[in-house]
Amino acid sequence: MSANVERVLNEIRALTPEEQREVRAALDTVLTIQPKPQMSEEEFELMLVQKGILSEIPSPVTDDKIEAFRSYKPIEVKGKPVSETIIEERR
């Protein structure tokens, strides 16, 4: 039994019988509440579109897209780093 559970049980034992019944009733209420059913990924994406968070539902990732990502090779650029150019232009 965890330390938290043991601490709560000790606190409950210190209560009057009426208070213990109240705790029991509250606990029974908490345990009988049915959890909200979770929405599917499709329902979640549709909700995001309806709320304007997404403009469209993205297409699923395919093996071709994964392969294209893995085979990506950045191009080499001669000269100083772009970050240096940006800093110089801001001055």
Backbone as XML, in Angstrom:
<?xml version="1.0"?>
<chain id="A" units="angstrom">
  <residue number="1" name="MET">
    <atom name="N" x="0.853" y="-1.168" z="0.000"/>
    <atom name="CA" x="0.000" y="0.000" z="0.000"/>
    <atom name="C" x="0.905" y="1.239" z="0.000"/>
  </residue>
  <residue number="2" name="SER">
    <atom name="N" x="0.540" y="2.239" z="-0.817"/>
    <atom name="CA" x="1.382" y="3.433" z="-0.921"/>
    <atom name="C" x="1.260" y="4.289" z="0.342"/>
  </residue>
  <residue number="3" name="ALA">
    <atom name="N" x="2.230" y="5.169" z="0.493"/>
    <atom name="CA" x="2.243" y="6.055" z="1.660"/>
    <atom name="C" x="1.043" y="6.990" z="1.644"/>
  </residue>
  <residue number="4" name="ASN">
    <atom name="N" x="0.638" y="7.440" z="0.451"/>
    <atom name="CA" x="-0.525" y="8.324" z="0.351"/>
    <atom name="C" x="-1.790" y="7.623" z="0.810"/>
  </residue>
  <residue number="5" name="VAL">
    <atom name="N" x="-1.973" y="6.386" z="0.377"/>
    <atom name="CA" x="-3.170" y="5.631" z="0.758"/>
    <atom name="C" x="-3.162" y="5.387" z="2.266"/>
  </residue>
  <residue number="6" name="GLU">
    <atom name="N" x="-2.020" y="5.031" z="2.781"/>
    <atom name="CA" x="-1.908" y="4.775" z="4.225"/>
    <atom name="C" x="-2.230" y="6.045" z="5.019"/>
  </residue>
  <residue number="7" name="ARG">
    <atom name="N" x="-1.748" y="7.195" z="4.559"/>
    <atom name="CA" x="-2.012" y="8.460" z="5.232"/>
    <atom name="C" x="-3.507" y="8.784" z="5.206"/>
  </residue>
  <residue number="8" name="VAL">
    <atom name="N" x="-4.142" y="8.581" z="4.052"/>
    <atom name="CA" x="-5.578" y="8.863" z="3.934"/>
    <atom name="C" x="-6.374" y="7.935" z="4.841"/>
  </residue>
  <residue number="9" name="LEU">
    <atom name="N" x="-6.005" y="6.669" z="4.859"/>
    <atom name="CA" x="-6.713" y="5.721" z="5.735"/>
    <atom name="C" x="-6.583" y="6.115" z="7.207"/>
  </residue>
  <residue number="10" name="ASN">
    <atom name="N" x="-5.414" y="6.561" z="7.612"/>
    <atom name="CA" x="-5.232" y="7.003" z="9.003"/>
    <atom name="C" x="-6.113" y="8.210" z="9.298"/>
  </residue>
  <residue number="11" name="GLU">
    <atom name="N" x="-6.210" y="9.117" z="8.339"/>
    <atom name="CA" x="-7.082" y="10.288" z="8.519"/>
    <atom name="C" x="-8.548" y="9.857" z="8.630"/>
  </residue>
  <residue number="12" name="ILE">
    <atom name="N" x="-8.953" y="8.898" z="7.813"/>
    <atom name="CA" x="-10.338" y="8.425" z="7.845"/>
    <atom name="C" x="-10.641" y="7.746" z="9.172"/>
  </residue>
  <residue number="13" name="ARG">
    <atom name="N" x="-9.697" y="6.970" z="9.691"/>
    <atom name="CA" x="-9.905" y="6.292" z="10.974"/>
    <atom name="C" x="-10.112" y="7.290" z="12.110"/>
  </residue>
  <residue number="14" name="ALA">
    <atom name="N" x="-9.548" y="8.499" z="11.958"/>
    <atom name="CA" x="-9.676" y="9.520" z="13.003"/>
    <atom name="C" x="-11.022" y="10.242" z="12.946"/>
  </residue>
  <residue number="15" name="LEU">
    <atom name="N" x="-11.800" y="10.015" z="11.886"/>
    <atom name="CA" x="-13.088" y="10.689" z="11.744"/>
    <atom name="C" x="-14.160" y="10.007" z="12.588"/>
  </residue>
  <residue number="16" name="THR">
    <atom name="N" x="-15.238" y="10.732" z="12.814"/>
    <atom name="CA" x="-16.391" y="10.150" z="13.514"/>
    <atom name="C" x="-17.082" y="9.188" z="12.554"/>
  </residue>
  <residue number="17" name="PRO">
    <atom name="N" x="-17.903" y="8.274" z="13.079"/>
    <atom name="CA" x="-18.612" y="7.349" z="12.191"/>
    <atom name="C" x="-19.444" y="8.073" z="11.124"/>
  </residue>
  <residue number="18" name="GLU">
    <atom name="N" x="-20.073" y="9.193" z="11.493"/>
    <atom name="CA" x="-20.880" y="9.938" z="10.518"/>
    <atom name="C" x="-19.988" y="10.514" z="9.410"/>
  </residue>
  <residue number="19" name="GLU">
    <atom name="N" x="-18.860" y="11.049" z="9.797"/>
    <atom name="CA" x="-17.929" y="11.595" z="8.799"/>
    <atom name="C" x="-17.379" y="10.487" z="7.895"/>
  </residue>
  <residue number="20" name="GLN">
    <atom name="N" x="-17.144" y="9.308" z="8.465"/>
    <atom name="CA" x="-16.685" y="8.176" z="7.669"/>
    <atom name="C" x="-17.745" y="7.780" z="6.634"/>
  </residue>
  <residue number="21" name="ARG">
    <atom name="N" x="-19.029" y="7.826" z="7.037"/>
    <atom name="CA" x="-20.113" y="7.522" z="6.088"/>
    <atom name="C" x="-20.139" y="8.551" z="4.956"/>
  </residue>
  <residue number="22" name="GLU">
    <atom name="N" x="-19.884" y="9.823" z="5.300"/>
    <atom name="CA" x="-19.844" y="10.863" z="4.273"/>
    <atom name="C" x="-18.697" y="10.618" z="3.287"/>
  </residue>
  <residue number="23" name="VAL">
    <atom name="N" x="-17.557" y="10.216" z="3.832"/>
    <atom name="CA" x="-16.411" y="9.904" z="2.970"/>
    <atom name="C" x="-16.760" y="8.728" z="2.059"/>
  </residue>
  <residue number="24" name="ARG">
    <atom name="N" x="-17.397" y="7.720" z="2.619"/>
    <atom name="CA" x="-17.795" y="6.533" z="1.848"/>
    <atom name="C" x="-18.762" y="6.924" z="0.733"/>
  </residue>
  <residue number="25" name="ALA">
    <atom name="N" x="-19.746" y="7.757" z="1.051"/>
    <atom name="CA" x="-20.719" y="8.187" z="0.049"/>
    <atom name="C" x="-20.030" y="8.985" z="-1.061"/>
  </residue>
  <residue number="26" name="ALA">
    <atom name="N" x="-19.117" y="9.860" z="-0.682"/>
    <atom name="CA" x="-18.391" y="10.656" z="-1.681"/>
    <atom name="C" x="-17.522" y="9.762" z="-2.550"/>
  </residue>
  <residue number="27" name="LEU">
    <atom name="N" x="-16.883" y="8.776" z="-1.935"/>
    <atom name="CA" x="-16.036" y="7.845" z="-2.680"/>
    <atom name="C" x="-16.872" y="6.987" z="-3.624"/>
  </residue>
  <residue number="28" name="ASP">
    <atom name="N" x="-18.023" y="6.535" z="-3.166"/>
    <atom name="CA" x="-18.926" y="5.759" z="-4.024"/>
    <atom name="C" x="-19.371" y="6.583" z="-5.228"/>
  </residue>
  <residue number="29" name="THR">
    <atom name="N" x="-19.643" y="7.867" z="-5.009"/>
    <atom name="CA" x="-20.048" y="8.745" z="-6.103"/>
    <atom name="C" x="-18.923" y="8.886" z="-7.116"/>
  </residue>
  <residue number="30" name="VAL">
    <atom name="N" x="-17.706" y="9.096" z="-6.632"/>
    <atom name="CA" x="-16.555" y="9.260" z="-7.526"/>
    <atom name="C" x="-16.326" y="7.985" z="-8.337"/>
  </residue>
  <residue number="31" name="LEU">
    <atom name="N" x="-16.455" y="6.843" z="-7.698"/>
    <atom name="CA" x="-16.159" y="5.583" z="-8.381"/>
    <atom name="C" x="-17.247" y="5.147" z="-9.354"/>
  </residue>
  <residue number="32" name="THR">
    <atom name="N" x="-18.466" y="5.641" z="-9.199"/>
    <atom name="CA" x="-19.541" y="5.237" z="-10.102"/>
    <atom name="C" x="-19.682" y="6.158" z="-11.298"/>
  </residue>
  <residue number="33" name="ILE">
    <atom name="N" x="-18.977" y="7.278" z="-11.307"/>
    <atom name="CA" x="-19.035" y="8.178" z="-12.461"/>
    <atom name="C" x="-18.333" y="7.507" z="-13.629"/>
  </residue>
  <residue number="34" name="GLN">
    <atom name="N" x="-19.039" y="7.407" z="-14.732"/>
    <atom name="CA" x="-18.478" y="6.771" z="-15.916"/>
    <atom name="C" x="-17.518" y="7.738" z="-16.602"/>
  </residue>
  <residue number="35" name="PRO">
    <atom name="N" x="-16.346" y="7.251" z="-16.986"/>
    <atom name="CA" x="-15.417" y="8.132" z="-17.684"/>
    <atom name="C" x="-15.968" y="8.517" z="-19.051"/>
  </residue>
  <residue number="36" name="LYS">
    <atom name="N" x="-15.617" y="9.716" z="-19.492"/>
    <atom name="CA" x="-16.030" y="10.180" z="-20.803"/>
    <atom name="C" x="-15.393" y="9.300" z="-21.864"/>
  </residue>
  <residue number="37" name="PRO">
    <atom name="N" x="-16.164" y="8.871" z="-22.844"/>
    <atom name="CA" x="-15.527" y="8.075" z="-23.896"/>
    <atom name="C" x="-14.555" y="8.948" z="-24.682"/>
  </residue>
  <residue number="38" name="GLN">
    <atom name="N" x="-13.400" y="8.393" z="-24.962"/>
    <atom name="CA" x="-12.406" y="9.151" z="-25.717"/>
    <atom name="C" x="-12.787" y="9.182" z="-27.185"/>
  </residue>
  <residue number="39" name="MET">
    <atom name="N" x="-12.498" y="10.294" z="-27.814"/>
    <atom name="CA" x="-12.810" y="10.407" z="-29.234"/>
    <atom name="C" x="-11.690" y="9.796" z="-30.061"/>
  </residue>
  <residue number="40" name="SER">
    <atom name="N" x="-12.052" y="9.368" z="-31.245"/>
    <atom name="CA" x="-11.055" y="8.794" z="-32.136"/>
    <atom name="C" x="-10.179" y="9.907" z="-32.687"/>
  </residue>
  <residue number="41" name="GLU">
    <atom name="N" x="-9.082" y="9.534" z="-33.299"/>
    <atom name="CA" x="-8.179" y="10.519" z="-33.886"/>
    <atom name="C" x="-8.884" y="11.314" z="-34.983"/>
  </residue>
  <residue number="42" name="GLU">
    <atom name="N" x="-9.730" y="10.634" z="-35.750"/>
    <atom name="CA" x="-10.463" y="11.314" z="-36.820"/>
    <atom name="C" x="-11.437" y="12.351" z="-36.247"/>
  </residue>
  <residue number="43" name="GLU">
    <atom name="N" x="-12.148" y="11.969" z="-35.178"/>
    <atom name="CA" x="-13.075" y="12.902" z="-34.536"/>
    <atom name="C" x="-12.327" y="14.101" z="-33.962"/>
  </residue>
  <residue number="44" name="PHE">
    <atom name="N" x="-11.150" y="13.839" z="-33.384"/>
    <atom name="CA" x="-10.347" y="14.912" z="-32.812"/>
    <atom name="C" x="-9.888" y="15.883" z="-33.903"/>
  </residue>
  <residue number="45" name="GLU">
    <atom name="N" x="-9.407" y="15.346" z="-35.029"/>
    <atom name="CA" x="-8.970" y="16.198" z="-36.128"/>
    <atom name="C" x="-10.128" y="17.019" z="-36.680"/>
  </residue>
  <residue number="46" name="LEU">
    <atom name="N" x="-11.306" y="16.402" z="-36.793"/>
    <atom name="CA" x="-12.483" y="17.110" z="-37.284"/>
    <atom name="C" x="-12.863" y="18.249" z="-36.327"/>
  </residue>
  <residue number="47" name="MET">
    <atom name="N" x="-12.774" y="18.004" z="-35.035"/>
    <atom name="CA" x="-13.069" y="19.030" z="-34.051"/>
    <atom name="C" x="-12.085" y="20.204" z="-34.195"/>
  </residue>
  <residue number="48" name="LEU">
    <atom name="N" x="-10.790" y="19.901" z="-34.431"/>
    <atom name="CA" x="-9.796" y="20.955" z="-34.605"/>
    <atom name="C" x="-10.091" y="21.796" z="-35.842"/>
  </residue>
  <residue number="49" name="VAL">
    <atom name="N" x="-10.570" y="21.168" z="-36.900"/>
    <atom name="CA" x="-10.941" y="21.903" z="-38.115"/>
    <atom name="C" x="-12.162" y="22.778" z="-37.834"/>
  </residue>
  <residue number="50" name="GLN">
    <atom name="N" x="-13.154" y="22.228" z="-37.143"/>
    <atom name="CA" x="-14.370" y="22.984" z="-36.839"/>
    <atom name="C" x="-14.082" y="24.195" z="-35.959"/>
  </residue>
  <residue number="51" name="LYS">
    <atom name="N" x="-13.107" y="24.071" z="-35.050"/>
    <atom name="CA" x="-12.762" y="25.185" z="-34.169"/>
    <atom name="C" x="-11.810" y="26.169" z="-34.842"/>
  </residue>
  <residue number="52" name="GLY">
    <atom name="N" x="-11.353" y="25.838" z="-36.042"/>
    <atom name="CA" x="-10.459" y="26.740" z="-36.768"/>
    <atom name="C" x="-9.003" y="26.614" z="-36.377"/>
  </residue>
  <residue number="53" name="ILE">
    <atom name="N" x="-8.666" y="25.605" z="-35.598"/>
    <atom name="CA" x="-7.276" y="25.412" z="-35.194"/>
    <atom name="C" x="-6.478" y="24.837" z="-36.362"/>
  </residue>
  <residue number="54" name="LEU">
    <atom name="N" x="-7.093" y="23.931" z="-37.108"/>
    <atom name="CA" x="-6.498" y="23.396" z="-38.337"/>
    <atom name="C" x="-7.320" y="23.892" z="-39.514"/>
  </residue>
  <residue number="55" name="SER">
    <atom name="N" x="-6.655" y="24.149" z="-40.626"/>
    <atom name="CA" x="-7.407" y="24.560" z="-41.818"/>
    <atom name="C" x="-7.884" y="23.337" z="-42.598"/>
  </residue>
  <residue number="56" name="GLU">
    <atom name="N" x="-7.179" y="22.240" z="-42.462"/>
    <atom name="CA" x="-7.580" y="20.994" z="-43.112"/>
    <atom name="C" x="-6.989" y="19.818" z="-42.354"/>
  </residue>
  <residue number="57" name="ILE">
    <atom name="N" x="-7.560" y="18.662" z="-42.581"/>
    <atom name="CA" x="-7.049" y="17.448" z="-41.936"/>
    <atom name="C" x="-5.871" y="16.952" z="-42.761"/>
  </residue>
  <residue number="58" name="PRO">
    <atom name="N" x="-4.701" y="16.796" z="-42.135"/>
    <atom name="CA" x="-3.532" y="16.362" z="-42.893"/>
    <atom name="C" x="-3.696" y="14.931" z="-43.408"/>
  </residue>
  <residue number="59" name="SER">
    <atom name="N" x="-3.094" y="14.683" z="-44.560"/>
    <atom name="CA" x="-3.154" y="13.331" z="-45.116"/>
    <atom name="C" x="-2.281" y="12.414" z="-44.268"/>
  </residue>
  <residue number="60" name="PRO">
    <atom name="N" x="-2.631" y="11.141" z="-44.212"/>
    <atom name="CA" x="-1.850" y="10.212" z="-43.388"/>
    <atom name="C" x="-0.425" y="10.041" z="-43.928"/>
  </residue>
  <residue number="61" name="VAL">
    <atom name="N" x="0.479" y="9.728" z="-43.034"/>
    <atom name="CA" x="1.865" y="9.503" z="-43.411"/>
    <atom name="C" x="1.965" y="8.148" z="-44.107"/>
  </residue>
  <residue number="62" name="THR">
    <atom name="N" x="2.573" y="8.166" z="-45.277"/>
    <atom name="CA" x="2.737" y="6.929" z="-46.047"/>
    <atom name="C" x="4.191" y="6.492" z="-46.015"/>
  </residue>
  <residue number="63" name="ASP">
    <atom name="N" x="4.430" y="5.279" z="-46.457"/>
    <atom name="CA" x="5.805" y="4.771" z="-46.529"/>
    <atom name="C" x="6.651" y="5.626" z="-47.465"/>
  </residue>
  <residue number="64" name="ASP">
    <atom name="N" x="6.047" y="6.122" z="-48.557"/>
    <atom name="CA" x="6.776" y="6.975" z="-49.493"/>
    <atom name="C" x="7.240" y="8.258" z="-48.813"/>
  </residue>
  <residue number="65" name="LYS">
    <atom name="N" x="6.366" y="8.850" z="-47.997"/>
    <atom name="CA" x="6.727" y="10.081" z="-47.295"/>
    <atom name="C" x="7.840" y="9.826" z="-46.282"/>
  </residue>
  <residue number="66" name="ILE">
    <atom name="N" x="7.772" y="8.700" z="-45.612"/>
    <atom name="CA" x="8.804" y="8.354" z="-44.637"/>
    <atom name="C" x="10.138" y="8.153" z="-45.343"/>
  </residue>
  <residue number="67" name="GLU">
    <atom name="N" x="10.111" y="7.453" z="-46.465"/>
    <atom name="CA" x="11.337" y="7.209" z="-47.217"/>
    <atom name="C" x="11.922" y="8.517" z="-47.744"/>
  </residue>
  <residue number="68" name="ALA">
    <atom name="N" x="11.070" y="9.420" z="-48.238"/>
    <atom name="CA" x="11.545" y="10.715" z="-48.730"/>
    <atom name="C" x="12.187" y="11.510" z="-47.588"/>
  </residue>
  <residue number="69" name="PHE">
    <atom name="N" x="11.609" y="11.443" z="-46.409"/>
    <atom name="CA" x="12.167" y="12.145" z="-45.257"/>
    <atom name="C" x="13.531" y="11.565" z="-44.889"/>
  </residue>
  <residue number="70" name="ARG">
    <atom name="N" x="13.635" y="10.261" z="-44.859"/>
    <atom name="CA" x="14.894" y="9.613" z="-44.471"/>
    <atom name="C" x="15.996" y="9.832" z="-45.497"/>
  </residue>
  <residue number="71" name="SER">
    <atom name="N" x="15.636" y="9.943" z="-46.766"/>
    <atom name="CA" x="16.655" y="10.088" z="-47.802"/>
    <atom name="C" x="16.987" y="11.552" z="-48.104"/>
  </residue>
  <residue number="72" name="TYR">
    <atom name="N" x="16.427" y="12.487" z="-47.355"/>
    <atom name="CA" x="16.663" y="13.915" z="-47.572"/>
    <atom name="C" x="18.134" y="14.243" z="-47.343"/>
  </residue>
  <residue number="73" name="LYS">
    <atom name="N" x="18.703" y="14.974" z="-48.270"/>
    <atom name="CA" x="20.084" y="15.430" z="-48.144"/>
    <atom name="C" x="20.090" y="16.949" z="-48.291"/>
  </residue>
  <residue number="74" name="PRO">
    <atom name="N" x="20.552" y="17.668" z="-47.287"/>
    <atom name="CA" x="20.578" y="19.120" z="-47.401"/>
    <atom name="C" x="21.620" y="19.553" z="-48.440"/>
  </residue>
  <residue number="75" name="ILE">
    <atom name="N" x="21.359" y="20.682" z="-49.070"/>
    <atom name="CA" x="22.316" y="21.187" z="-50.046"/>
    <atom name="C" x="23.377" y="21.997" z="-49.317"/>
  </residue>
  <residue number="76" name="GLU">
    <atom name="N" x="24.570" y="22.022" z="-49.875"/>
    <atom name="CA" x="25.649" y="22.801" z="-49.277"/>
    <atom name="C" x="25.664" y="24.176" z="-49.919"/>
  </residue>
  <residue number="77" name="VAL">
    <atom name="N" x="25.806" y="25.180" z="-49.084"/>
    <atom name="CA" x="25.830" y="26.556" z="-49.554"/>
    <atom name="C" x="27.190" y="27.141" z="-49.213"/>
  </residue>
  <residue number="78" name="LYS">
    <atom name="N" x="27.787" y="27.826" z="-50.197"/>
    <atom name="CA" x="29.091" y="28.439" z="-49.960"/>
    <atom name="C" x="28.884" y="29.793" z="-49.300"/>
  </residue>
  <residue number="79" name="GLY">
    <atom name="N" x="29.873" y="30.217" z="-48.556"/>
    <atom name="CA" x="29.798" y="31.510" z="-47.907"/>
    <atom name="C" x="29.539" y="31.373" z="-46.425"/>
  </residue>
  <residue number="80" name="LYS">
    <atom name="N" x="29.272" y="32.521" z="-45.812"/>
    <atom name="CA" x="29.064" y="32.520" z="-44.362"/>
    <atom name="C" x="27.654" y="32.002" z="-44.032"/>
  </residue>
  <residue number="81" name="PRO">
    <atom name="N" x="27.446" y="31.555" z="-42.797"/>
    <atom name="CA" x="26.142" y="31.028" z="-42.397"/>
    <atom name="C" x="25.042" y="32.089" z="-42.526"/>
  </residue>
  <residue number="82" name="VAL">
    <atom name="N" x="23.853" y="31.642" z="-42.840"/>
    <atom name="CA" x="22.709" y="32.535" z="-43.000"/>
    <atom name="C" x="22.447" y="33.295" z="-41.702"/>
  </residue>
  <residue number="83" name="SER">
    <atom name="N" x="22.655" y="32.658" z="-40.571"/>
    <atom name="CA" x="22.417" y="33.323" z="-39.295"/>
    <atom name="C" x="23.288" y="34.572" z="-39.150"/>
  </residue>
  <residue number="84" name="GLU">
    <atom name="N" x="24.527" y="34.504" z="-39.620"/>
    <atom name="CA" x="25.407" y="35.677" z="-39.563"/>
    <atom name="C" x="24.885" y="36.788" z="-40.462"/>
  </residue>
  <residue number="85" name="THR">
    <atom name="N" x="24.415" y="36.426" z="-41.642"/>
    <atom name="CA" x="23.875" y="37.416" z="-42.575"/>
    <atom name="C" x="22.667" y="38.113" z="-41.959"/>
  </residue>
  <residue number="86" name="ILE">
    <atom name="N" x="21.808" y="37.364" z="-41.322"/>
    <atom name="CA" x="20.609" y="37.939" z="-40.703"/>
    <atom name="C" x="21.004" y="38.911" z="-39.600"/>
  </residue>
  <residue number="87" name="ILE">
    <atom name="N" x="21.969" y="38.522" z="-38.779"/>
    <atom name="CA" x="22.411" y="39.402" z="-37.693"/>
    <atom name="C" x="23.002" y="40.688" z="-38.247"/>
  </residue>
  <residue number="88" name="GLU">
    <atom name="N" x="23.807" y="40.581" z="-39.290"/>
    <atom name="CA" x="24.412" y="41.761" z="-39.903"/>
    <atom name="C" x="23.343" y="42.689" z="-40.486"/>
  </residue>
  <residue number="89" name="GLU">
    <atom name="N" x="22.332" y="42.130" z="-41.113"/>
    <atom name="CA" x="21.287" y="42.953" z="-41.730"/>
    <atom name="C" x="20.404" y="43.636" z="-40.686"/>
  </residue>
  <residue number="90" name="ARG">
    <atom name="N" x="20.316" y="43.099" z="-39.521"/>
    <atom name="CA" x="19.503" y="43.703" z="-38.469"/>
    <atom name="C" x="20.207" y="44.897" z="-37.825"/>
  </residue>
  <residue number="91" name="ARG">
    <atom name="N" x="21.493" y="45.012" z="-38.026"/>
    <atom name="CA" x="22.245" y="46.116" z="-37.397"/>
    <atom name="C" x="22.099" y="47.379" z="-38.166"/>
  </residue>
</chain>
